[in-house]
């Protein structure tokens, strides 16, 4: 495979694809369910903080362009092996193990609700894992192609459903509820912590940097574009939530994106 085969759109899709996950959609629903449309404020704050983090990662990537391990190898160069092991095991490995289990369970639950096949829900997780494994075994180019399709379909579907809800064009019943709930400086701060989950993962574009054309420009620009697009689309989703799903139901739902889809367009949603 030729080197430097990926472009800006691939970096954006990788940044977006790791961030727009089912657990993030749960956090979006729960955050909006707690304080209503005002959750957009913590979202913007969290997005700006993550952009600062991406700027730092980009600077490190420019200084060490041949390092493809990302944060682990930057930490190793900065503080040595023992702190790196502690930080990476506690900060990345354990959290990834826990979050992957959440992702798998929510995906399996969603597929079980949508596709009425007589199979256990965990079979959907196994199928998805096999597809991802095959794509990765075919190299970064195949991974990027799959990621492009998945990421842009995710963004497109979220934008479409968000605009339908925001403009009250869905086929479901429009509800009337307060726009804002329980807003105080303390609530905004606590909801900013929840909103951080909506943007975690953009830095996973760093390991593919050696395969990206003009990486010094495209890697940071792609991560910034990805975070900005995610913030805008998710803000539109929150405005759609307001018109079709009650805040209380969103806050308590295990799959708020399914709840919203059903409220806007029924089963097709």
Residue, then its C-alpha position, 0 to 999 in steps of 0.5 A: x500500500x502506498x504511503x500518504x494515501x489519506x486526505x482531509x475528509x478521511x481525517x474528519x471521518x476518523x475524528x467524527x467516527x470515534x466521537x459519534x458513538x452510541x454512548x455519546x448519544x446517551x450522554x446527549x439525551x441525558x444531558x438535555x433531559x436534565x437542563x433542556x436546551x441550555x445543555x447546548x452551553x455546556x456542549x460549546x464549552x466542552x467542545x472548546x476545551x477539546x479543541x485546545x486538547x486537539x491543538x496540543x496533540x497536533x503540536x506534539x504530532x508535528x514535533x514527532x511525526x513518526x510516532x503513531x502510538x498517539x498519547x501513550x508515546x508522547x507521555x513516554x517521551x515526556x515523563x518516562x515509562x512508569x508514569x506512562x504505564x499508570x496513566x495509560x492503564x488508568x486513563x485509556x485501557x480501563x476506560x476503553x474496556x468499560x466504554x466498549x462494553x457499553x457501546x456493544x450493549x447499546x448497539x445490540x439493544x438497538x438492533x434487537x429493537x429495530x430488526x425483529x430476528x429470532x436471535x439473541x441481541x449479543x449476536x449483533x455485537x459479534x457480527x459488528x466485531x467481525x466486520x470491523x476486524x476484517x476491515x482492519x486486517x485489510x489495512x488503513x486504506x480499507x479502514x478509512x473507506x469503511x469509516x468514511x461511509x459509516x461516519x458520513x451516514x451517521x452525521x447525515x442521519x443525525x442532521x436530517x433527524x435533527x432538522x426534522x425535529x427542530x422545524x417540527x416537520x416530523x410525523x409524530x406528535x409535537x409536545x409542549x414543554x419548557x425550553x430550559x430546566x434547572x439552570x444554575x452555574x453549578x448545573x452548567x459546570x456539572x453538565x459540562x462534565x457530561x458534555x465532555x463525553x460527546x467529544x472524546x475520541x477525536x485524537x484517534x486521528x493521530x495514529x493514521x497521520x503517517x498515511x495522511x497527505x500534508x499531515x501537519x495541516x490536514x490532521x489538526x484541521x480535520x480534528x477541528x472540523x470534526x469537533x465543530x461539525x459534531x457540536x453543531x449537529x448535536x445542538x440541532x438534535x437538542x432543539x429537536x428533542x425539545x419538540x418531540x420527546x419529554x425531558x424526563x423520558x430522555x434523562x431516564x432512557x437507555x437509548x434516547x436516540x431510539x426514543x427520539x427517532x420513534x417520536x419523530x417518524x415512528x418505526x422508520x425513524 
